[in-house]
């Protein structure tokens, strides 16, 4: 065995193929359904707001499993647990593709999230252990490539499959890759001693119960809050209160329980805490942007599912450029410089989206998307590496699970919050603009007169005037919706800048403990 506990006969690049195949299909499914939401909503006779459960239920379900990966790894053996999760994810993908109702789809997505939730943290831990310390930056560059590029490819692939086949195929496509990931994992992954099955492993039933209550109620709060007027609704207030109480009880149980689900001692590591906070914010911005960009292009610009997904492709080029740059130059500069550039670029790209209008050209989408992809790729790769740099190998699975739980929560919050922001901003702008549709506004009356004269060629005056008023009101709705989207992009751009002061708190990067 080498110093990481991995048998030398296993080539780390073969291990990389196995874990990255599993990682890629899991992360891909976090966004592949985005562009197909209108089609799925239509198939299930549900609203777009109800259809967002298809996205967020997946994220929250995966969040339930994420903090438990260390315990499951000890109880079953990490390799066996990893393969079982791949198979559950693959089976759930089959059920998703066969779903005939929204309830069945949500149930299948929950199963898919439960199976896939462990794939990301376990893959990250295995990949870090497979390479020696001096090559961990390379390992995280590979990991970052999969984590960042998959959400970009997701909408493109989802749009193509939806337009040319049907939305069902965005889930069926997982099946062959899931089987491949399971086979390669069986052949090319070896558990180190501390990740093998342990006879004395015990589950924390109390803590696990609190975890489920916390995340499920928080899911309901996020998904139903906007339609129920958030804290203006009594039952939403109770749901939120139950969620927060369960969260506090879960954290308390993890502190006092001997055999807890997670080891909170990782939060004593300052670099881990700071890296996790910034990664959560980056994840919120990533999922928020990936959620509303296809909707913006489809609802306002008339793009079909494929072209709305295709417009996000430049992010992939930006991400590849960032990861390549970091891989080649990470030893030449302080990691804070890379992180600073990544965060600033993320803010700039979001603000650039905030200056779009209905007459933009494709270059106005390509440039900010390239910058966005570059920023996310650089930020995630750098901070994932640094946040784990001072974590021991034995704690790697636990730390990765904790970090990915919090990142998943950030993604779910970002997805729900961005939908609320667009909805509320749209209402606010509509309220402000409708005041201009009155007889005292000369511009409005002139435009109304012109349109009425045009429609009088085909209808009587009263009908023509009603049509003209309806057309002007539709333009108002379109402008208020556009304003809502660009305001949302601007807000997320400013939120990103909150991360910059955190970089000043970082300590020096240390060698990992063995």
C-alpha positions as CSV (number, residue, x, y, z in Angstrom):
1,X,0.0,0.0,0.0
2,X,1.1,3.6,-0.6
3,X,0.7,6.5,1.9
4,X,-2.9,7.0,1.0
5,X,-4.0,3.5,1.7
6,X,-4.8,2.6,-1.9
7,X,-3.2,-0.6,-3.3
8,X,-0.5,0.3,-5.7
9,X,-1.7,-2.2,-8.3
10,X,-4.7,0.0,-9.0
11,X,-3.9,2.7,-11.4
12,X,-5.3,6.0,-10.1
13,X,-6.4,6.9,-13.6
14,X,-8.6,3.8,-13.8
15,X,-10.1,4.7,-10.4
16,X,-10.7,8.2,-11.8
17,X,-12.7,6.8,-14.8
18,X,-14.9,4.8,-12.4
19,X,-15.7,7.6,-9.9
20,X,-16.0,10.4,-12.5
21,X,-18.5,8.4,-14.6
22,X,-20.7,8.1,-11.5
23,X,-20.1,11.8,-10.5
24,X,-20.9,13.0,-14.0
25,X,-24.3,11.4,-14.4
26,X,-25.3,12.5,-10.9
27,X,-24.4,16.2,-11.4
28,X,-25.8,16.1,-14.9
29,X,-29.2,15.1,-13.6
30,X,-29.2,18.2,-11.3
31,X,-29.8,20.4,-14.4
32,X,-30.7,18.2,-17.3
33,X,-34.4,18.5,-16.4
34,X,-34.4,22.3,-16.3
35,X,-35.1,22.9,-20.0
36,X,-37.8,20.2,-20.1
37,X,-39.8,21.6,-17.1
38,X,-42.5,23.2,-19.4
39,X,-42.9,19.9,-21.3
40,X,-43.1,17.8,-18.1
41,X,-45.5,20.3,-16.5
42,X,-47.7,19.9,-19.6
43,X,-47.5,16.1,-19.5
44,X,-48.5,16.0,-15.9
45,X,-51.1,18.9,-16.2
46,X,-49.3,20.9,-13.5
47,X,-48.0,24.4,-13.3
48,X,-44.4,25.5,-13.7
49,X,-44.2,26.2,-10.0
50,X,-45.4,22.7,-9.1
51,X,-42.9,21.3,-11.7
52,X,-40.0,22.8,-9.8
53,X,-40.5,20.0,-7.3
54,X,-38.9,17.8,-9.9
55,X,-35.7,19.8,-9.4
56,X,-35.7,20.6,-5.7
57,X,-36.9,17.2,-4.5
58,X,-33.9,15.6,-6.2
59,X,-31.5,18.1,-4.4
60,X,-33.1,17.7,-0.9
61,X,-33.3,13.9,-1.2
62,X,-29.6,13.7,-2.0
63,X,-29.0,16.0,0.9
64,X,-30.5,13.5,3.3
65,X,-27.9,10.8,2.3
66,X,-24.9,13.1,2.0
67,X,-24.0,13.5,5.7
68,X,-24.5,9.8,6.3
69,X,-22.0,8.6,3.8
70,X,-19.2,8.1,6.3
71,X,-21.4,5.9,8.5
72,X,-22.8,3.9,5.5
73,X,-19.3,3.4,4.3
74,X,-18.2,1.9,7.6
75,X,-21.4,-0.2,7.9
76,X,-21.3,-1.7,4.4
77,X,-17.8,-0.9,3.2
78,X,-17.3,2.2,1.1
79,X,-16.9,0.4,-2.2
80,X,-20.0,-1.7,-1.8
81,X,-22.0,1.3,-0.6
82,X,-20.8,3.3,-3.6
83,X,-21.8,0.6,-6.1
84,X,-25.2,0.1,-4.4
85,X,-25.9,3.9,-4.7
86,X,-25.0,3.8,-8.4
87,X,-27.5,0.9,-9.0
88,X,-30.3,2.6,-7.0
89,X,-29.7,5.8,-9.0
90,X,-29.8,3.9,-12.3
91,X,-33.0,2.1,-11.3
92,X,-34.6,5.4,-10.2
93,X,-33.7,6.9,-13.5
94,X,-35.7,4.2,-15.2
95,X,-38.7,5.0,-13.0
96,X,-38.4,8.7,-13.8
97,X,-38.5,8.0,-17.5
98,X,-41.6,5.8,-17.0
99,X,-43.4,8.4,-14.8
100,X,-47.0,9.1,-15.9
101,X,-47.9,11.6,-13.2
102,X,-46.2,14.4,-11.2
103,X,-46.5,12.3,-7.9
104,X,-44.8,9.4,-9.5
105,X,-42.1,11.6,-10.9
106,X,-41.4,13.3,-7.6
107,X,-41.3,9.9,-5.9
108,X,-38.8,8.6,-8.5
109,X,-36.7,11.8,-8.2
110,X,-36.5,11.3,-4.5
111,X,-35.3,7.8,-5.0
112,X,-32.8,9.1,-7.6
113,X,-31.6,11.7,-5.1
114,X,-31.2,9.1,-2.3
115,X,-29.2,6.9,-4.6
116,X,-27.1,9.7,-6.1
117,X,-26.6,11.8,-3.0
118,X,-23.6,9.7,-1.8
119,X,-21.9,9.6,-5.2
120,X,-20.4,13.1,-5.1
121,X,-18.8,13.1,-1.6
122,X,-17.6,9.4,-1.9
123,X,-16.2,10.1,-5.4
124,X,-14.4,13.2,-4.1
125,X,-12.9,11.3,-1.2
126,X,-11.8,8.3,-3.3
127,X,-10.2,10.6,-5.9
128,X,-8.3,12.6,-3.3
129,X,-7.0,9.3,-1.8
130,X,-6.1,7.7,-5.1
131,X,-3.5,10.4,-5.9
132,X,-0.5,11.3,-3.7
133,X,-0.5,14.7,-1.9
134,X,1.5,16.5,-4.5
135,X,-1.1,15.6,-7.2
136,X,-4.2,16.5,-5.3
137,X,-4.6,19.8,-7.2
138,X,-4.7,17.7,-10.4
139,X,-7.2,15.3,-8.8
140,X,-9.5,18.2,-7.8
141,X,-9.1,19.7,-11.3
142,X,-10.5,16.5,-12.8
143,X,-13.2,16.4,-10.2
144,X,-14.0,20.1,-10.7
145,X,-14.2,19.5,-14.5
146,X,-17.0,17.0,-13.9
147,X,-18.8,19.0,-11.3
148,X,-18.8,22.2,-13.4
149,X,-19.1,20.9,-16.9
150,X,-21.9,18.5,-16.2
151,X,-24.4,21.2,-15.2
152,X,-23.6,23.0,-18.4
153,X,-24.0,20.0,-20.7
154,X,-27.2,19.0,-18.8
155,X,-29.5,21.7,-20.4
156,X,-28.0,21.2,-23.9
157,X,-28.5,17.4,-23.8
158,X,-31.8,17.7,-22.1
159,X,-33.0,20.2,-24.7
160,X,-31.9,18.1,-27.6
161,X,-33.5,14.9,-26.2
162,X,-36.7,16.7,-25.4
163,X,-37.1,18.3,-28.8
164,X,-36.0,15.3,-30.9
165,X,-37.3,12.5,-28.8
166,X,-39.2,13.2,-25.6
167,X,-38.4,14.4,-22.0
168,X,-38.5,10.7,-20.9
169,X,-35.1,10.1,-22.6
170,X,-33.3,12.6,-20.3
171,X,-33.6,9.9,-17.7
172,X,-33.3,6.8,-19.8
173,X,-29.9,8.0,-21.0
174,X,-28.5,7.4,-17.4
175,X,-29.1,3.7,-17.6
176,X,-26.1,2.5,-19.7
177,X,-23.8,5.0,-18.0
178,X,-25.0,3.8,-14.6
179,X,-24.3,0.2,-15.5
180,X,-20.8,1.2,-16.8
181,X,-20.1,3.1,-13.6
182,X,-21.1,0.1,-11.4
183,X,-18.9,-2.3,-13.4
184,X,-15.8,-0.1,-13.5
185,X,-16.2,0.7,-9.8
186,X,-16.3,-3.0,-9.0
187,X,-13.1,-3.5,-11.0
188,X,-11.1,-0.4,-10.3
189,X,-11.8,0.8,-6.7
190,X,-10.2,-0.6,-3.6
191,X,-11.1,0.4,-0.1
192,X,-8.3,1.5,2.3
193,X,-8.6,-0.1,5.8
194,X,-10.4,2.8,7.4
195,X,-13.1,2.7,4.6
196,X,-13.8,-1.0,4.8
197,X,-16.8,-2.6,6.6
198,X,-16.5,-2.2,10.3
199,X,-18.3,-4.7,12.6
200,X,-18.9,-2.1,15.4
201,X,-20.5,0.5,13.2
202,X,-23.8,1.7,14.7
203,X,-26.4,4.0,13.2
204,X,-27.6,7.1,15.0
205,X,-31.3,6.6,14.5
206,X,-32.2,9.7,16.5
207,X,-29.9,12.0,14.6
208,X,-31.0,10.5,11.3
209,X,-34.7,11.1,12.1
210,X,-34.0,14.7,13.0
211,X,-32.1,15.1,9.7
212,X,-35.0,13.7,7.6
213,X,-37.5,16.0,9.4
214,X,-35.3,19.0,8.9
215,X,-34.6,18.5,5.2
216,X,-38.1,17.4,4.2
217,X,-39.9,20.3,6.0
218,X,-37.3,22.7,4.6
219,X,-38.0,21.3,1.1
220,X,-41.7,22.0,1.6
221,X,-41.0,25.5,2.9
222,X,-38.8,26.3,-0.1
223,X,-41.2,24.9,-2.8
224,X,-44.5,26.1,-1.4
225,X,-43.4,29.3,0.3
226,X,-43.8,31.6,-2.7
227,X,-47.3,30.4,-3.6
228,X,-48.4,30.6,0.0
229,X,-47.0,34.1,0.5
230,X,-44.1,32.9,2.6
231,X,-44.4,34.1,6.2
232,X,-47.8,35.6,5.5
233,X,-49.1,32.0,5.7
234,X,-49.5,30.3,9.1
235,X,-48.8,26.8,7.9
236,X,-45.6,28.0,6.2
237,X,-44.5,29.6,9.5
238,X,-45.1,26.3,11.3
239,X,-43.3,24.3,8.6
240,X,-40.3,26.6,8.9
241,X,-40.3,26.5,12.7
242,X,-40.4,22.7,12.7
243,X,-37.6,22.6,10.2
244,X,-35.4,25.0,12.3
245,X,-36.1,23.1,15.5
246,X,-35.3,19.8,13.8
247,X,-32.0,21.3,12.5
248,X,-31.0,22.5,16.0
249,X,-31.9,19.1,17.5
250,X,-29.9,17.3,14.7
251,X,-26.8,19.4,15.4
252,X,-27.2,18.9,19.1
253,X,-27.6,15.2,18.7
254,X,-24.4,15.1,16.6
255,X,-22.5,16.8,19.4
256,X,-23.7,14.6,22.3
257,X,-24.1,11.2,20.5
258,X,-21.1,8.9,20.7
259,X,-22.0,7.2,17.4
260,X,-23.2,10.2,15.4
261,X,-23.9,10.3,11.7
262,X,-21.3,13.0,11.1
263,X,-18.3,14.2,12.9
264,X,-18.6,18.0,13.5
265,X,-15.0,18.3,14.5
266,X,-14.2,19.2,10.9
267,X,-15.7,22.6,11.6
268,X,-12.7,23.3,13.8
269,X,-10.7,23.6,10.6
270,X,-10.9,27.3,9.5
271,X,-9.9,26.6,5.9
272,X,-12.6,24.0,5.6
273,X,-15.3,26.3,7.0
274,X,-14.3,29.3,4.8
275,X,-14.1,27.1,1.7
276,X,-17.5,25.6,2.4
277,X,-19.1,29.0,2.9
278,X,-17.8,30.3,-0.4
279,X,-18.6,27.1,-2.3
280,X,-22.2,27.2,-1.0
281,X,-22.6,30.8,-2.3
282,X,-21.0,29.8,-5.7
283,X,-23.4,26.8,-5.8
284,X,-26.4,29.0,-5.2
285,X,-25.4,31.3,-8.0
286,X,-24.6,28.4,-10.3
287,X,-28.0,26.7,-9.9
288,X,-29.9,29.9,-9.8
289,X,-28.5,31.0,-13.1
290,X,-28.8,27.6,-14.7
291,X,-32.5,27.5,-13.6
292,X,-33.7,30.9,-14.9
293,X,-31.5,31.3,-18.1
294,X,-33.4,28.6,-20.0
295,X,-36.8,30.0,-18.8
296,X,-35.7,33.5,-19.8
297,X,-34.8,32.4,-23.3
298,X,-37.9,30.2,-23.7
299,X,-40.5,32.5,-22.2
300,X,-39.3,35.9,-23.5
301,X,-37.2,35.1,-26.6
302,X,-39.2,32.2,-28.0
303,X,-36.2,29.7,-27.9
304,X,-37.1,26.0,-28.0
305,X,-35.7,23.6,-25.3
306,X,-32.6,22.7,-27.3
307,X,-31.5,26.3,-28.2
308,X,-32.1,27.5,-24.6
309,X,-29.8,24.7,-23.4
310,X,-27.3,25.3,-26.2
311,X,-26.9,28.9,-25.2
312,X,-25.3,27.7,-21.9
313,X,-22.7,25.7,-23.8
314,X,-20.0,28.5,-23.7
315,X,-19.9,28.0,-19.9
316,X,-18.3,24.6,-20.6
317,X,-15.5,26.2,-22.6
318,X,-14.9,28.7,-19.8
319,X,-14.8,26.0,-17.2
320,X,-12.3,23.9,-19.2
321,X,-10.1,27.0,-19.6
322,X,-10.2,27.7,-15.9
323,X,-9.4,24.2,-14.8
324,X,-6.6,23.9,-17.3
325,X,-5.1,27.2,-16.2
326,X,-5.3,26.1,-12.5
327,X,-3.7,22.7,-13.2
328,X,-0.8,24.3,-15.0
329,X,-0.1,27.3,-12.7
330,X,-1.4,26.3,-9.2
331,X,2.1,26.1,-7.8
332,X,3.1,29.5,-9.2
333,X,0.6,31.7,-7.4
334,X,-1.2,31.9,-4.0
335,X,-4.6,30.2,-4.1
336,X,-6.2,33.4,-2.9
337,X,-5.4,35.0,-6.2
338,X,-7.2,32.3,-8.2
339,X,-10.1,32.5,-5.8
340,X,-10.3,36.3,-6.0
341,X,-10.3,36.2,-9.8
342,X,-13.0,33.5,-9.8
343,X,-15.3,35.3,-7.5
344,X,-14.9,38.7,-9.3
345,X,-15.5,37.0,-12.7
346,X,-18.6,35.3,-11.2
347,X,-20.0,38.7,-10.1
348,X,-19.1,40.4,-13.4
349,X,-20.8,37.7,-15.5
350,X,-24.0,37.9,-13.4
351,X,-24.1,41.6,-13.7
352,X,-23.6,41.4,-17.5
353,X,-26.7,39.3,-17.7
354,X,-28.4,42.1,-15.8
355,X,-28.0,44.4,-18.7
356,X,-29.7,42.3,-21.4
357,X,-32.8,43.4,-23.3
358,X,-35.1,41.8,-25.8
359,X,-33.0,42.8,-28.8
360,X,-29.7,41.2,-27.8
361,X,-27.5,39.2,-30.2
362,X,-26.0,35.8,-29.5
363,X,-22.7,37.4,-28.6
364,X,-24.4,39.1,-25.6
365,X,-25.1,35.6,-24.3
366,X,-21.9,33.9,-25.2
367,X,-19.4,36.4,-23.6
368,X,-21.0,36.4,-20.1
369,X,-21.5,32.7,-20.2
370,X,-17.8,32.1,-21.0
371,X,-16.9,34.3,-18.1
372,X,-19.4,32.6,-15.9
373,X,-18.1,29.1,-16.7
374,X,-14.5,30.3,-16.2
375,X,-15.4,31.8,-12.8
376,X,-17.3,28.8,-11.5
377,X,-14.7,26.3,-12.7
378,X,-11.9,28.3,-11.1
379,X,-13.7,28.9,-7.8
380,X,-14.9,25.4,-7.3
381,X,-11.6,23.7,-8.2
382,X,-9.5,26.0,-6.1
383,X,-11.7,26.1,-3.0
384,X,-12.5,22.4,-3.0
385,X,-8.8,21.6,-3.0
386,X,-7.9,24.1,-0.3
387,X,-10.8,23.3,2.0
388,X,-9.7,19.6,2.0
389,X,-6.0,20.3,2.2
390,X,-5.9,20.2,6.0
391,X,-8.3,17.3,6.4
392,X,-6.8,13.9,7.2
393,X,-7.4,10.9,4.9
394,X,-9.5,9.1,7.6
395,X,-11.8,12.2,7.8
396,X,-12.0,12.8,4.1
397,X,-15.3,10.9,3.5
398,X,-16.9,12.6,6.5
399,X,-15.7,16.1,5.6
400,X,-16.7,15.6,2.0
401,X,-20.2,14.5,3.1
402,X,-20.7,17.5,5.4
403,X,-19.5,19.9,2.7
404,X,-21.7,18.4,0.0
405,X,-24.8,18.5,2.3
406,X,-24.4,22.2,2.8
407,X,-23.7,22.8,-0.9
408,X,-26.9,20.8,-1.8
409,X,-28.8,23.0,0.6
410,X,-27.3,26.1,-1.1
411,X,-28.3,24.7,-4.5
412,X,-31.9,24.1,-3.3
413,X,-32.2,27.5,-1.8
414,X,-30.8,29.1,-4.9
415,X,-33.2,27.3,-7.1
416,X,-36.3,28.2,-5.0
417,X,-35.2,31.7,-4.2
418,X,-34.5,32.6,-7.8
419,X,-38.0,31.5,-8.8
420,X,-39.5,33.6,-6.0
421,X,-37.4,36.6,-7.0
422,X,-38.5,36.5,-10.6
423,X,-42.1,36.1,-9.6
424,X,-42.1,38.9,-7.0
425,X,-40.0,41.3,-9.1
426,X,-42.3,40.7,-12.1
427,X,-45.4,41.6,-9.9
428,X,-43.6,44.7,-8.6
429,X,-42.6,46.0,-12.0
430,X,-46.0,45.2,-13.4
431,X,-47.6,47.2,-10.6
432,X,-45.3,50.2,-11.3
433,X,-45.7,50.1,-15.1
434,X,-49.4,49.7,-15.2
435,X,-49.8,53.3,-13.8
436,X,-48.6,54.5,-17.2
437,X,-51.5,52.9,-19.0
438,X,-53.9,55.8,-18.5
439,X,-55.6,58.6,-20.6
440,X,-53.2,61.2,-19.1
441,X,-50.2,59.6,-20.7
442,X,-49.8,61.1,-24.2
443,X,-47.4,58.3,-25.4
444,X,-49.9,55.6,-24.3
445,X,-52.8,57.3,-26.0
446,X,-50.9,57.9,-29.2
447,X,-49.8,54.2,-29.3
448,X,-53.4,53.1,-28.5
449,X,-54.8,55.3,-31.3
450,X,-52.4,53.9,-33.8
451,X,-53.1,50.3,-32.9
452,X,-56.8,50.9,-32.7
453,X,-56.8,52.4,-36.3
454,X,-54.9,49.3,-37.5
455,X,-57.4,46.8,-36.0
456,X,-60.4,48.9,-37.2
457,X,-59.5,47.5,-40.7
458,X,-60.8,44.1,-39.5
459,X,-63.2,44.8,-36.6
460,X,-65.6,47.4,-35.3
461,X,-64.2,50.2,-33.2
462,X,-64.9,48.8,-29.7
463,X,-63.4,45.4,-30.6
464,X,-60.4,47.1,-32.2
465,X,-59.8,49.2,-29.2
466,X,-60.0,46.2,-26.9
467,X,-57.4,44.4,-29.0
468,X,-55.1,47.4,-29.0
469,X,-55.4,47.6,-25.2
470,X,-54.7,43.9,-24.9
471,X,-51.6,44.2,-27.1
472,X,-50.2,47.1,-25.1
473,X,-50.9,45.2,-21.8
474,X,-49.1,42.1,-23.2
475,X,-46.1,44.3,-24.0
476,X,-46.2,45.7,-20.4
477,X,-46.2,42.1,-19.1
478,X,-43.3,41.3,-21.3
479,X,-41.3,44.3,-20.1
480,X,-42.0,43.7,-16.5
481,X,-40.9,40.1,-16.8
482,X,-37.7,41.1,-18.6
483,X,-37.0,43.6,-15.8
484,X,-37.6,40.9,-13.2
485,X,-35.0,38.6,-14.8
486,X,-32.3,41.3,-15.2
487,X,-32.9,42.6,-11.7
488,X,-32.5,39.0,-10.4
489,X,-29.2,38.6,-12.2
490,X,-28.0,41.9,-10.8
491,X,-28.9,40.9,-7.2
492,X,-27.1,37.5,-7.5
493,X,-24.0,39.3,-8.9
494,X,-23.8,41.6,-5.9
495,X,-24.4,38.6,-3.5
496,X,-21.3,37.0,-5.0
497,X,-19.1,39.8,-3.9
498,X,-19.8,39.0,-0.2
499,X,-17.3,36.2,-0.6
500,X,-14.3,38.5,-1.2
501,X,-13.7,39.5,2.5
502,X,-13.7,35.8,3.5
503,X,-10.5,35.3,1.4
504,X,-8.7,37.5,3.9
505,X,-9.5,35.2,6.7
506,X,-7.8,32.2,5.2
507,X,-4.8,30.7,6.9
508,X,-1.8,29.3,5.0
509,X,-2.4,26.0,3.2
510,X,-0.9,23.1,5.1
511,X,0.1,19.6,4.2
512,X,-2.6,17.1,4.7
513,X,-2.4,14.8,7.6
514,X,-2.0,11.2,6.9
